Amino acid sequence: MAAVAARLGVAASTLRTWDRRYGLGPSSHEAGSHRRYTPADVARLERMRHLTLQGVAPSDAARAALSSDPAAPLEERTWPRRLQEDAGEPAHRERLLVDPLSLAAAALEPDAPRVHRMLDQEVRDAGIVKAWTGLAKPALAMLSQRERSDRPGVDPEGVIATAVLTAVREVTTAAERSRDGGVHLLRPGDGPAASTSRTALLCAAQDRRLRAHVIGGGLAERGVRARVLRAESLGEPEQGLRTIAERAARVLAVVGNPPGTDALVRAVSARGDVEVFLLGGDAPDLWLPRVHRVRSALAAVEEIAGLLQE
């Protein structure tokens, strides 16, 4: 029961209530041992939880869950879609319950394959940016409020961050194949750009880099080439100007307020041919020519893509 409660993101007492009231309990029993949930039992509980989260009355949700066909065994449906396809298996599996609490619970187990599959499903449904803002980011916020004590080798936040980066990489790889776009980590001093396609540079410090990668993935979905720049590696503003010239970038987006942002933005604004976007509530209070302010990742993607696609 404890394992199933963690998987669903509910309390064990909730499972006991569902068993007592609606008959949604474990159906397997071995002599001399505890009753155990079968994969079909867990699938019904997932449906129950999904329906109650949508506002369905528990009694109605239970009837719907009990009347539905059992799902495929869990061991056949927890692997990410990309691994199933690589193995030649069909990718059309039972849909998972996807919400921030369930994602956080899967990361706590840790059940990395399930975390990856949940993000895969959300990216297919809503796109990489909404998968971040509506699923991964709230799950990370939940995890940050728990007691900070983990077993050695268990890092729930790291599990989610890895899954997010993997999802971004898959999105941008697909964009590269179809539109010659993508997002890659850029270090100052890299060679000149081989293409003059629409390019945006995303500058972020370590604590905001994941968000920058997500924005880059969202831009790739819109046909815009993006590169993620390590803010701590820039040094003087001249380094940033050289990188802009090397990459033929038309946009510089600064996520947050890393050290040196003020000087860099002033230098880029003075250049006169690059649009600057300041992202986040803690962005520097600069009002200069060609400098724009946006607060959300989705707004940043829409405004940057709209500008570069004009």
Secondary structure, 3 states (H helix, E strand, C coil): CHHHHHHHCCCHHHHHHHHHHHCCCCCEECCCCCEECCHHHHHHHHHHHHHHHCCCCHHHHHHHHHHCCCCCCHHHCCCCHHHHHHCCCCCCCCCCCCCHHHHHHHHHCCCHHHHHHHHHHHHHHHCHHHHHHHHHHHHHHHHHCCCCCCCCCCCHHHHHHHHHHHHHHHHHHHHHHHHCCCEEEECCCCCCCCCCCCEEEEEECHHHHHHHHHHHHHHHHCCCEEEEEEHHHCCCHHHHHHHHHHHCCCEEEEECCCCCHHHHHHHHHHHCCCEEEEECCCCCCCCCCCEEEECCHHHHHHHHHHHHCC
